[in-house]
């Protein structure tokens, strides 16, 4: 385990690709990931895993079948296991998020999509 501090903003500067999470830490069976998001994603759910999203930059829209939550800088939202959701951004805005997910979490659950990235790398 790395006992050195990690500068999250510096880690965000190491990549530009959107919708492809990058792993920056691991604890108690959870991975800490960073992702840049822009535009539409894909409807999906995770049968056995909750997901934590924290917005560092921009505004994330977390769409559920019955409503949309607006998640702004400094906000967080937890999507419970089994809940279908579709994160997206508006007006071409790039949004930066920190994620906590169990290591077993598949990027888009059981959904296969061109934006699915299950081979996530450490940065």
GUGUKOL-574913 format. One record per residue (C-alpha): x, y, z. Coordinates in steps of 0.05 Angstrom, whole numbers, plus 5000, padded with zeros to 4 digits. Layout:
REM GUGUKOL-574913
XYZ;...
END
This chain:
REM GUGUKOL-574913
500050005000;502450704982;503251125045;504451765006;499352304995;495852374928;494153044896;487452914862;487653534817;494553324793;491852634777;486152944736;491553294694;494452624673;488852434626;483852744578;479452174555;472152204577;467951634606;474151224621;475451174696;482651154722;484350824788;488251244839;487350824903;484550214936;481850085005;477549555038;475649224973;473849904941;477350264885;478051024884;477351264812;477451914774;473652044710;472252614663;465252604634;462252964575;455652864540;451252254545;453151584576;448750954576;443050704619;445750154665;445549874736;450049474781;446548874811;451148794872;454949454880;453250154904;456950724870;459351384900;460151994855;463352644880;463653234832;470253624832;468754064771;462354224733;455253964739;453253234733;446153024717;444452344747;438352104711;433951584743;427551294713;423151744756;427452374763;434052724750;438752944806;443153554793;450053424826;454354044828;461554184848;462653954920;456353504918;456152754921;451052234906;450651484920;447151044870;444750424907;445849734877;440549524828;438250234811;438350394737;441751054723;444651464666;449752004683;450552574633;453053284624;450053864586;452354384535;459054054522;461354164593;466853704618;465453454689;470653154735;468452624785;471452194839;468351494845;468550964900;466550274875;467849564897;473449254856;468348774826;464349334793;463649274718;463749964685;456749914654;454149314693;451248784646;450549294589;455649254533;456649934499;462050294460;463650694523;464550074566;471650044595;472649464642;480249464636;481450084678;488650294691;492250584751;495051284744;
END
